[in-house]
Amino acid sequence: MKAVRKAVLPVAGLGTRVMPGAKTTPKNLLNVFDRPILAYVVAEARAAGIEHIVVVLGRGQGGIEDYFDRHVELESYLEARGKTDILAEVRAELPRPGEMSFVRQMSPLGLGHAVWCARDIVGDEPFAVILPDMLMDASPPTMRQAMTAYDAVGGNIVVVEPAAPGEAHKYGIVALGEKAAGFDGRLSRMTGMVEKPPPGTEPSNLFISGRYILQPEVFGLLAAQERGAGGEIQLTDAMAKLMASQDFHALEYEGVTYDCGDKVGLLRATVAYALKDPELGGAARTAIAALLAR
């Protein structure tokens, strides 16, 4: 069983749900408290042992490449003024040489197409997919939890979580078989996936929530460029076909998800991460309480 060394981060979406904020700033560079959404997701990948991160960009998102590049003037300014703590934070997020690649998705043809654009860099080995819109606050980090499941059962891993009561029909829902040993019953073999099932027909209440470990054979299925829901090339369609020949397991992860592609979800994430900040959490709580008391 090959190790998972690479992760694909599809960030090419336009961010229509957070417009006008994402009009000139890529949505994944919008801040959650003190740093961009994407910085948290890259940290999650690194904590899972990922060695190479492939960022799939769209038009006008060069700012993402710039964020993960050296800013010589800024660093010189901070160093000259003795702002060593800020300088250390800025440098900590820089990738190691060869750790990060950027590829362009020329047209917004769907998540499956974005993942397919990374095929030559990923090559013939299993890989992770991390959707930056879904910021997951978990310990261990969510992708680390998925890696642990992969080490136990191999194959393909799909991270899931419970939908709110009455909301399952809005998501891609998994159908489950027998549970795997260990994991407190949170890891189960998948028998199918249903995209937005009619209310009352859901095979479970668990929806696919933006973290995957996939085998490279999925690229061959995506290469057919078949259109699915919304006229786009859907990753879930390729996964459903791959399930006919490979094992899939669903992992109900332990943590909290913030949908940062939504304005209120982005606000929730900002508040949550501000409150847990070890240095500024107390001041953030005081500020929030003062606003609520008005």
GUROLUM-716030 format. One record per residue (C-alpha): residue number from 1; residue in three letters; x, y, z. Coordinates in steps of 0.5 Angstrom, whole numbers, plus 500, padded with zeros to 3 digits. Layout:
# GUROLUM-716030
 num residu east north  up
 NUM    ALA    X     Y   Z
...
This chain:
# GUROLUM-716030
 num residu east north  up
   1    MET  500   500 500
   2    LYS  503   507 498
   3    ALA  504   512 502
   4    VAL  500   519 501
   5    ARG  505   524 500
   6    LYS  501   529 496
   7    ALA  495   533 497
   8    VAL  491   537 491
   9    LEU  487   544 494
  10    PRO  482   546 488
  11    VAL  481   554 490
  12    ALA  479   556 483
  13    GLY  472   557 485
  14    LEU  469   564 484
  15    GLY  467   565 491
  16    THR  460   568 489
  17    ARG  457   566 496
  18    VAL  462   571 499
  19    MET  461   577 493
  20    PRO  463   582 493
  21    GLY  469   581 498
  22    ALA  471   575 493
  23    LYS  471   580 487
  24    THR  478   582 487
  25    THR  481   578 493
  26    PRO  481   570 492
  27    LYS  476   567 497
  28    ASN  481   563 500
  29    LEU  485   569 501
  30    LEU  479   572 505
  31    ASN  481   572 513
  32    VAL  479   568 518
  33    PHE  481   572 524
  34    ASP  489   573 523
  35    ARG  490   569 517
  36    PRO  487   567 510
  37    ILE  483   561 510
  38    LEU  488   557 505
  39    ALA  493   558 511
  40    TYR  489   554 516
  41    VAL  488   549 510
  42    VAL  496   548 508
  43    ALA  497   547 516
  44    GLU  492   542 516
  45    ALA  496   538 510
  46    ARG  503   539 513
  47    ALA  500   536 520
  48    ALA  498   530 516
  49    GLY  505   529 513
  50    ILE  503   531 506
  51    GLU  510   533 503
  52    HIS  507   536 496
  53    ILE  501   541 496
  54    VAL  498   542 489
  55    VAL  494   548 489
  56    VAL  489   549 483
  57    LEU  488   556 481
  58    GLY  483   560 477
  59    ARG  484   566 473
  60    GLY  486   572 477
  61    GLN  488   568 483
  62    GLY  496   570 482
  63    GLY  495   573 489
  64    ILE  495   566 492
  65    GLU  502   564 489
  66    ASP  504   571 492
  67    TYR  502   569 499
  68    PHE  506   563 499
  69    ASP  512   567 496
  70    ARG  518   571 499
  71    HIS  516   578 500
  72    VAL  523   581 501
  73    GLU  521   588 502
  74    LEU  516   586 508
  75    GLU  521   582 511
  76    SER  527   587 510
  77    TYR  522   592 513
  78    LEU  520   588 519
  79    GLU  527   586 521
  80    ALA  530   593 521
  81    ARG  525   595 526
  82    GLY  526   589 530
  83    LYS  519   586 529
  84    THR  522   579 530
  85    ASP  515   576 532
  86    ILE  511   578 526
  87    LEU  517   576 522
  88    ALA  517   569 524
  89    GLU  510   569 523
  90    VAL  511   571 516
  91    ARG  516   566 514
  92    ALA  513   560 518
  93    GLU  508   560 512
  94    LEU  513   560 507
  95    PRO  513   553 503
  96    ARG  520   549 503
  97    PRO  523   548 496
  98    GLY  519   544 492
  99    GLU  514   543 497
 100    MET  508   547 493
 101    SER  506   547 486
 102    PHE  501   551 482
 103    VAL  497   549 476
 104    ARG  491   553 472
 105    GLN  484   550 471
 106    MET  483   554 465
 107    SER  475   554 465
 108    PRO  471   553 471
 109    LEU  468   546 469
 110    GLY  467   543 476
 111    LEU  471   540 482
 112    GLY  472   533 478
 113    HIS  476   537 472
 114    ALA  480   541 478
 115    VAL  482   535 481
 116    TRP  484   532 474
 117    CYS  488   538 472
 118    ALA  493   536 478
 119    ARG  494   529 475
 120    ASP  501   530 472
 121    ILE  504   532 478
 122    VAL  500   527 483
 123    GLY  502   521 478
 124    ASP  501   514 480
 125    GLU  500   514 487
 126    PRO  494   516 492
 127    PHE  493   523 494
 128    ALA  489   527 498
 129    VAL  484   532 496
 130    ILE  482   538 501
 131    LEU  477   543 499
 132    PRO  479   550 503
 133    ASP  472   552 503
 134    MET  471   547 509
 135    LEU  475   549 514
 136    MET  475   544 520
 137    ASP  477   545 527
 138    ALA  479   538 529
 139    SER  485   535 534
 140    PRO  488   531 531
 141    PRO  487   535 524
 142    THR  482   532 520
 143    MET  487   530 514
 144    ARG  491   527 520
 145    GLN  485   523 522
 146    ALA  483   521 515
 147    MET  491   518 514
 148    THR  490   514 520
 149    ALA  484   511 517
 150    TYR  488   510 511
 151    ASP  493   506 514
 152    ALA  488   502 517
 153    VAL  484   500 511
 154    GLY  487   503 505
 155    GLY  483   504 499
 156    ASN  479   510 498
 157    ILE  477   515 504
 158    VAL  472   520 505
 159    VAL  471   524 511
 160    VAL  463   525 513
 161    GLU  459   528 518
 162    PRO  452   529 520
 163    ALA  447   533 516
 164    ALA  443   538 521
 165    PRO  436   535 522
 166    GLY  432   535 515
 167    GLU  438   538 511
 168    ALA  441   531 508
 169    HIS  437   532 502
 170    LYS  442   538 500
 171    TYR  448   534 500
 172    GLY  452   528 497
 173    ILE  450   523 502
 174    VAL  454   516 503
 175    ALA  451   509 504
 176    LEU  454   505 509
 177    GLY  456   497 510
 178    GLU  459   494 516
 179    LYS  464   498 520
 180    ALA  471   497 521
 181    ALA  475   495 527
 182    GLY  477   500 532
 183    PHE  475   508 531
 184    ASP  469   507 535
 185    GLY  464   506 530
 186    ARG  466   512 526
 187    LEU  469   508 520
 188    SER  465   504 515
 189    ARG  465   501 508
 190    MET  461   505 503
 191    THR  456   502 499
 192    GLY  454   508 495
 193    MET  453   515 494
 194    VAL  447   519 493
 195    GLU  447   526 491
 196    LYS  442   531 494
 197    PRO  437   525 495
 198    PRO  429   527 496
 199    PRO  427   528 503
 200    GLY  426   521 506
 201    THR  430   517 502
 202    GLU  437   518 505
 203    PRO  441   512 506
 204    SER  444   515 512
 205    ASN  445   522 515
 206    LEU  452   523 513
 207    PHE  454   528 508
 208    ILE  461   528 504
 209    SER  465   534 507
 210    GLY  471   536 503
 211    ARG  477   531 505
 212    TYR  478   525 501
 213    ILE  484   520 500
 214    LEU  483   517 493
 215    GLN  487   512 489
 216    PRO  490   515 482
 217    GLU  485   511 478
 218    VAL  480   516 479
 219    PHE  484   520 474
 220    GLY  483   515 468
 221    LEU  475   516 470
 222    LEU  476   524 470
 223    ALA  479   524 463
 224    ALA  473   522 460
 225    GLN  470   529 462
 226    GLU  463   527 463
 227    ARG  458   532 465
 228    GLY  454   531 471
 229    ALA  450   535 476
 230    GLY  450   543 473
 231    GLY  453   541 467
 232    GLU  460   540 471
 233    ILE  465   534 471
 234    GLN  463   532 478
 235    LEU  469   528 482
 236    THR  463   524 486
 237    ASP  461   521 479
 238    ALA  468   519 478
 239    MET  468   516 485
 240    ALA  462   512 484
 241    LYS  465   509 478
 242    LEU  471   507 482
 243    MET  467   504 488
 244    ALA  465   498 483
 245    SER  473   496 483
 246    GLN  476   499 489
 247    ASP  474   499 497
 248    PHE  471   506 499
 249    HIS  471   507 507
 250    ALA  467   513 510
 251    LEU  470   516 516
 252    GLU  466   520 521
 253    TYR  471   525 523
 254    GLU  471   529 530
 255    GLY  471   536 530
 256    VAL  467   542 528
 257    THR  466   545 520
 258    TYR  466   552 518
 259    ASP  463   553 511
 260    CYS  467   559 509
 261    GLY  464   559 502
 262    ASP  458   562 506
 263    LYS  458   569 509
 264    VAL  455   567 516
 265    GLY  460   561 516
 266    LEU  466   565 515
 267    LEU  463   570 520
 268    ARG  463   564 525
 269    ALA  470   561 523
 270    THR  473   568 525
 271    VAL  469   568 531
 272    ALA  471   561 533
 273    TYR  478   562 531
 274    ALA  479   569 535
 275    LEU  476   566 541
 276    LYS  481   560 541
 277    ASP  487   564 540
 278    PRO  492   563 546
 279    GLU  494   571 546
 280    LEU  488   575 543
 281    GLY  482   570 545
 282    GLY  481   574 552
 283    ALA  481   581 548
 284    ALA  476   578 543
 285    ARG  471   575 548
 286    THR  471   582 551
 287    ALA  470   585 544
 288    ILE  465   580 542
 289    ALA  461   581 549
 290    ALA  461   589 548
 291    LEU  458   588 541
 292    LEU  453   583 544
 293    ALA  451   588 550
 294    ARG  449   594 545
